[in-house]
Amino acid sequence: MEKYCDTCKSHEEHRQLGPEEKNWLIRRTGRRKVDEFLVCTKPGCRNLRTGFDKRPFGDHIRLP
């Protein structure tokens, strides 16, 4: 699905997180549930956002 990416400053394809990525984000943020997060698929970006919030964290968090 195409959404606005706050780090790319353009509309890019995003996808849902896989199981290992969800586990990483849970450990990173301390949240219990991270099903609402999407990751930008543009090469080199991997910025995280939710479906409604393009910048859900104070600082950008990118998947490793």
ChimeraX commands (.cxc) that place a marker at each C-alpha (Angstrom):
marker #1 position 0.00,0.00,0.00 radius 0.5
marker #1 position 1.25,3.46,-0.82 radius 0.5
marker #1 position 1.57,5.90,2.09 radius 0.5
marker #1 position 3.52,9.08,2.77 radius 0.5
marker #1 position 6.98,8.41,4.25 radius 0.5
marker #1 position 8.23,11.15,6.55 radius 0.5
marker #1 position 11.90,10.31,5.93 radius 0.5
marker #1 position 11.64,9.92,2.14 radius 0.5
marker #1 position 9.35,12.98,1.91 radius 0.5
marker #1 position 7.25,11.23,-0.74 radius 0.5
marker #1 position 4.56,8.60,-1.15 radius 0.5
marker #1 position 6.17,5.14,-1.08 radius 0.5
marker #1 position 5.06,1.54,-0.85 radius 0.5
marker #1 position 4.72,0.22,2.70 radius 0.5
marker #1 position 4.13,-3.29,4.00 radius 0.5
marker #1 position 3.16,-4.91,7.28 radius 0.5
marker #1 position 5.89,-6.20,9.57 radius 0.5
marker #1 position 6.93,-9.83,9.62 radius 0.5
marker #1 position 7.08,-11.84,12.88 radius 0.5
marker #1 position 10.80,-11.21,13.53 radius 0.5
marker #1 position 10.39,-7.50,12.77 radius 0.5
marker #1 position 7.45,-7.29,15.19 radius 0.5
marker #1 position 9.52,-8.95,17.91 radius 0.5
marker #1 position 12.37,-6.49,17.30 radius 0.5
marker #1 position 9.99,-3.51,17.55 radius 0.5
marker #1 position 8.39,-4.86,20.73 radius 0.5
marker #1 position 11.83,-5.13,22.33 radius 0.5
marker #1 position 12.85,-1.69,21.00 radius 0.5
marker #1 position 9.74,0.19,22.16 radius 0.5
marker #1 position 8.45,-1.88,25.08 radius 0.5
marker #1 position 4.97,-1.99,23.54 radius 0.5
marker #1 position 2.86,-5.11,23.93 radius 0.5
marker #1 position 1.36,-4.95,20.45 radius 0.5
marker #1 position 2.78,-3.55,17.20 radius 0.5
marker #1 position 0.34,-4.88,14.60 radius 0.5
marker #1 position -0.55,-1.36,13.45 radius 0.5
marker #1 position 2.95,-0.55,12.18 radius 0.5
marker #1 position 4.04,-0.47,8.55 radius 0.5
marker #1 position 7.56,-0.26,7.09 radius 0.5
marker #1 position 8.61,1.77,4.04 radius 0.5
marker #1 position 9.92,-0.53,1.31 radius 0.5
marker #1 position 12.05,2.07,-0.51 radius 0.5
marker #1 position 15.64,0.75,-0.59 radius 0.5
marker #1 position 17.67,2.18,2.28 radius 0.5
marker #1 position 14.70,3.64,4.18 radius 0.5
marker #1 position 12.80,1.07,6.32 radius 0.5
marker #1 position 11.12,3.85,8.34 radius 0.5
marker #1 position 8.22,2.80,10.56 radius 0.5
marker #1 position 4.78,4.41,10.67 radius 0.5
marker #1 position 1.23,3.43,11.49 radius 0.5
marker #1 position -1.67,3.50,9.07 radius 0.5
marker #1 position -2.85,6.84,10.45 radius 0.5
marker #1 position 0.30,8.45,11.87 radius 0.5
marker #1 position 3.27,9.15,9.60 radius 0.5
marker #1 position 5.47,9.95,12.61 radius 0.5
marker #1 position 4.34,7.90,15.63 radius 0.5
marker #1 position 7.61,8.35,17.55 radius 0.5
marker #1 position 9.44,11.53,18.60 radius 0.5
marker #1 position 12.46,10.36,16.61 radius 0.5
marker #1 position 12.25,8.19,13.53 radius 0.5
marker #1 position 12.66,4.47,14.12 radius 0.5
marker #1 position 13.91,2.36,11.24 radius 0.5
marker #1 position 14.09,-1.40,11.08 radius 0.5
marker #1 position 17.65,-2.73,11.03 radius 0.5
marker link #1:1,2 radius 0.2
marker link #1:2,3 radius 0.2
marker link #1:3,4 radius 0.2
marker link #1:4,5 radius 0.2
marker link #1:5,6 radius 0.2
marker link #1:6,7 radius 0.2
marker link #1:7,8 radius 0.2
marker link #1:8,9 radius 0.2
marker link #1:9,10 radius 0.2
marker link #1:10,11 radius 0.2
marker link #1:11,12 radius 0.2
marker link #1:12,13 radius 0.2
marker link #1:13,14 radius 0.2
marker link #1:14,15 radius 0.2
marker link #1:15,16 radius 0.2
marker link #1:16,17 radius 0.2
marker link #1:17,18 radius 0.2
marker link #1:18,19 radius 0.2
marker link #1:19,20 radius 0.2
marker link #1:20,21 radius 0.2
marker link #1:21,22 radius 0.2
marker link #1:22,23 radius 0.2
marker link #1:23,24 radius 0.2
marker link #1:24,25 radius 0.2
marker link #1:25,26 radius 0.2
marker link #1:26,27 radius 0.2
marker link #1:27,28 radius 0.2
marker link #1:28,29 radius 0.2
marker link #1:29,30 radius 0.2
marker link #1:30,31 radius 0.2
marker link #1:31,32 radius 0.2
marker link #1:32,33 radius 0.2
marker link #1:33,34 radius 0.2
marker link #1:34,35 radius 0.2
marker link #1:35,36 radius 0.2
marker link #1:36,37 radius 0.2
marker link #1:37,38 radius 0.2
marker link #1:38,39 radius 0.2
marker link #1:39,40 radius 0.2
marker link #1:40,41 radius 0.2
marker link #1:41,42 radius 0.2
marker link #1:42,43 radius 0.2
marker link #1:43,44 radius 0.2
marker link #1:44,45 radius 0.2
marker link #1:45,46 radius 0.2
marker link #1:46,47 radius 0.2
marker link #1:47,48 radius 0.2
marker link #1:48,49 radius 0.2
marker link #1:49,50 radius 0.2
marker link #1:50,51 radius 0.2
marker link #1:51,52 radius 0.2
marker link #1:52,53 radius 0.2
marker link #1:53,54 radius 0.2
marker link #1:54,55 radius 0.2
marker link #1:55,56 radius 0.2
marker link #1:56,57 radius 0.2
marker link #1:57,58 radius 0.2
marker link #1:58,59 radius 0.2
marker link #1:59,60 radius 0.2
marker link #1:60,61 radius 0.2
marker link #1:61,62 radius 0.2
marker link #1:62,63 radius 0.2
marker link #1:63,64 radius 0.2
view
